[in-house]
Amino acid sequence: MRLIKLKEVLHMTGLSRATVYRFMAAGGFPMKVELGGGN
């Protein structure tokens, strides 16, 4: 499995950020994966 950044997804698909998140919520796109601690 290859992880790609949201910016890459937007560029590759031509979709808007909101549309990608809508697809994730509906199960049409894989959910995002949080990397690192982010504290």
PyMOL commands that set and color helices and strands:
alter all, ss='L'
color gray80, all
select helices_A, chain A and resi 6-13+17-26
alter helices_A, ss='H'
color red, helices_A
deselect
rebuild
show_as cartoon
